[in-house]
């Protein structure tokens, strides 16, 4: 679908802002890769070939009996016994040949995509998931090495895998909350500013009372009653976050409703809904988009802060805030602190640059050459 001339001008202005344009590409690549986190970092193989059959463990459940084992539970692919069953097609040949091709597998616990007899295993680039507890040599947290590129945390989980999953979770949380709070806040501000009078008065009193509610205490109380999860935290964040955009949208609509073209449209019988969202709202978007970098980055920081103090997402989910807490508690492991710092710095900087470019692209007073 072709863009309108106005949107084409906005896109040209955005591309002319080189910092925003390159930030968008870098962020798109990083976020796009994180969407396939299960393919990049997983303790289950991507593809298994055994006994003449194909298996896709990252997509389907396979019991150990499917590979010739004894248990009906899901196969633990990192166990060398399961790997032996797969590559040796359920026979004991791998154990009868201590100097054979599976000697390295017995020592390291992995078989990296090599064909052995009738079976083989293709692992992800990072053969650990975010919750995989690894059998490391020494104490946790362990320093970065050739196996764990960013080291492990204090429970022997791979830091790089947790960063990939945590990055995706933080970005999705921030974007979902920002989108929902923007919809609610813009709608509330538009109603206040356009109609004014009693509607504006009632809304303002409600906002004053609602903004005085200590949202952190509410989150703590709810977390003590119900088990916190992703969507419950999103709902609580939207419940208290929509107020942020009401003031600026209300001011723009109070100013715009008295413009001549708005009065003319009203005199011609155009509905209030069309006037509000087709004629007045586009003029209010520049001021609205000014706050978007702060809303998105604020959501990332809020999620990290809640996880840091223990009232955010469950501990079994990957969390950048929990990684920061581990860095604080394990000062002898500086790689945890450096990893958390650089992940937050890069992620938040890219977001700010992108939304600054979007804001300037929507501003008719700015034209980039």
N, C-alpha and C positions, 0 to 999 in steps of 0.2 A: 504494500500500500504506500503510495507516494505521500511524502510529507507536504503540508501546506507551505506556502511561501514564508509565513511567519516562523514555523518550526524549522524550515531550512535555514533561515537566518540565525536562529538560536543554535542550531547544530554547528554552523560555520563559526559562530562566536566561541562555542565550546571547544572546537578543535583548534582554534587559534590560540587558546590558552594552553600552551604546551605542557605546563605542569599538571593541569587537570586532565588533559588528554592522556598523557603517559601514565598518570596515576590510575586512571580508569582501566587501561590495558593491564597494568601490573596487578591491580586488585582483581580484575576479572579472571586472570590466569590463576592467581592464588586461590580465589574462592571457587573457581571451576574445578581445580584439582581437589580441593577439600570436599566437594560434593561427591567425589569418587573415593572417599577415604577408605571405604571397605575394600577397594581394589588396591589401594596403595599400601595400607597397613592393616594386616589381619593375621590372626593366628590360625586361620583356615586356608588351605590351598585354593588357588584360583581354579585349577583343573587337575583332576586325578585320572590317570589311565591305569586300570587294573582289571585283570581277568578278561581282557578284550572289551571292556565297557568304559564309557566315559562318565565321569562324576564331576559335579560342580558344587563343591562344599559351601562356597560363599552364598549360594542361592538356595540350596536345598539341605534338608536334614538327612543324614545317612547314619544308620546305626553301625556299630563295629562289626556286626554279623555280615554286613554287605561286603566286607573285605576279607571274610573268613575268620573273624574273631568270635568271641564267646558272649559278648554283652549286647543287649538290645538298646542300650543308651547310645547317645551320639558319640561317634568316634573322636577321640582326642588325637588330632593329627600330629601334634608336637611330640607325642610319645614315640620313642624309637620302636616299640613293639608294633604299633599301628603302622608305622612307616615300613617296617619289615614285611608285614602282611600285604601291604599295597604293592611294593616293588617286587616281592617274591611270589605274588599271587597266592598268598595264604600258606606257602610251604615253609619249611624250616631251613631252607638252603642258606639263608643269610646268616643264621646262627651257626651253621656247620662250617662256615668259611671265615674264620676270624681275621684273616689277612686279605679278604676279598674286597669287593667294591663297597660294601656296607660298613666296613670298619670305621670309616670316618663318620658315618651316620650314628653309630653307637657312641662315639666319643662326643659329637657335637649336638646330637639330637635332631638334625635336619638332613634332608636330602634335597638338594637344590636343582630340580629340573633335569636330573640325569636319568637316562633310560637304563634300567636295571632289569634284566630278564624281560618279563612281560608287563611290567608296570613302571610308572614314573609319576612324579609330583612336581607341579609348577607352583612355586610360592610367590606371594606378592613381593615387591621390592623391600618392604619392611615386614618381616614375618612375625609381627607382634601387633595385637590390638591394644586399645587404650587401657583395657583392664587385665591384660595378660601379666601374671606374676611370673617373672623369669627366674630361672635357676642360675644365678650369677656366681662367679668365683670371688668370694670375699663378702664384705658387708655392703648393705644399701644405705644411702645412695652411692652408686658406683659412677666413676668418671667416664666421660665419653671414650669410646673405643671403636674398633672396626665393626662390631656387632651392633652396639647401641650408640648411634652417631652423636646424640646429645646426652648420653648417660642415662641413668635410671633414677627414679625418685626413691623416697625412703621406704617404699613397699616393693621395690624392685620392678616397677612398671616402666616401660620404655617412654622416655620423655618426648621424643620426636613423634611417636604415635599419638600421645596425648595432646601434643600441640596441634597436630593436624585435625583431630576430632574436635578439640576445644575451640580452634579457630572457626570451624564451620558452625558450631553451636553458638558461639558468641555473635557472629555476624548475623545468623538467622534470627536469633533473639532480638538483636538491635533493630534489624530491618522490620520485623513483624510488629514489634512494639511501636516503632516510629510511624509505620503506616497506619496502624489502628488509632494511635493517639492523634495523628494528624487529621484523620477523617472525623473523629469525634470533636476535636478541638476546633477545626475549621467550620464544621456545621454549627456548633454552638456559638462561635464568634460571629458567624454570618447572620444567624437569627437575631442575636442581640443588636448587632450594628445596623442591620437593615430595617428592622421593625421599631427598635428603640422603645421609648415609653415604658409601659408597665412590664413588657417582656424583658427589656434590658434591666429594669430595676430588680425584678425577681431573680433573674439569672445572676446578677452581680452579688446579691445576698447569698445565694446558694454557693457560688464560687468562693466567697469569703469564708463561709463556714467549712466548706470542703477542703480548701487550701490550708486551713488551720489544723486539720486532722493529722496527727503524727503517723505518717505512713509506715515508718520503720517499726513502730510498736504494733501496728495492725498486722504487718507481715510476720512479726515474731509470734503474736497471739495465734494467727492462723496456722503457722508452721508447727505450733505446739498442739494443735487440735487435729489437723489433717497432715498427711504425708505430702510434702512439697514435691511438685513435679513441674515439668517445663511449661505446660499450658496454664496451670494454676498461677505460676509466677508471672506469665505473660498477662493474664487477666488482672492480677493485682497491680502490675506496672501500668497497664492501660487505665485502670480505675483511678489512679492518682496522677497519671502523667498527662492527661488530656488538657489540663488547665493551662499548660505552658504556652499554647498557641492562641488561646481565646483572646487575650488582651490585644495582641497585634492585629488579628483578623477583625476584631470588633472595631478597632480604631480606623482601619482602612474602609470598612463598610459604612461607618458613620460619616466618613469624609466622602465616599463615593456615591452614597445614595442621593446627595444633593447636586450631583453633576447634571448638566443640561441634557445629555443623552439619556440618562436614567429617567429624568422627568418626562422626556419625550416618549420613551418606550412605554412608560406607565400610562401616559395619555393615549397612546395608540392601542392600549388594551393588552399589552404583553404581560404574561403571568409573572407573579413575583418570583417563582422558582427559576424561570428562564432569565430574568433580569439578574438575580443573585448569582447564579452559577455560570452564566454565559457572558455577562457583560461586566459585572462588578468584581467577581472573584479573580479573573485573569490579572486585573490591575493590582489586586492584593497579594498575588503570588510572590512578587519580588520580596516584599517585606516578610512574607511567610517563609520563603526559602532561606532567608538570612538566618533563621533559627534552626534549620535542619541539621547543619553540621554539629551544633551543640546537642541537639536531641539524640542523634544517632550515637555520637561518641559518649554522651552522657549515659545512654542505655548500656553500652559496653562497660563503662566504668561502674555503673550501678550493679550489674550482674557480677562483676569481679569483686566488688566490695561485699555484696551479700554472701558470695561463696567464701570470701576471706574470713568473715566473722561466723560462718557456719549456718546461715539462715537462707541460703540460696538453693541451688539444685542439689539433688541427692548425691551422696558421696560416691556412688557407683558410676556417675556420669563424668565425662571429661570436662574439666573446668580449668580455665586459665587463672581464676582467682585462687583455686586450691593449689595450683602450682606456685603462685606467689606466696601463699602461706607456708608451703614447704620450704621455699627459699629463705623465708624468715626464720623458720625453725631449724634449718640446717645450714648455718653460716659456713660450715666447713666444706660445703659443696657449692662453690660459687657459680658453677655452670647452671644451676637452677635459677638463680637470680638473674644472670645475664640472659638466659633464654626468655624468662618472663618479661624482662625489660624490653628486649629487642622485638619480641612479638607484639607487645602493646604499642610500642613506639611506631613500628612500621604500619600496623593495622590502623591505628588512629590517625596517623599522618596521611595515609592514602585516602581515608574517608573524608577528612577535612578538605584536602585538596580537590577531591571530586565534587563535593557539594559546594565549595566555593566557586568552582567553574560553572556548575549548574545555576547557582544564584546569579552570577554575572551574565550568563547567557540569557536569562530571562529579564535582565535589566535593559530596557530600551535605551537608556542613556549611555551604555557602554558598548563600544564596538572595537573589536580587536583586529589588528591588521596582520 
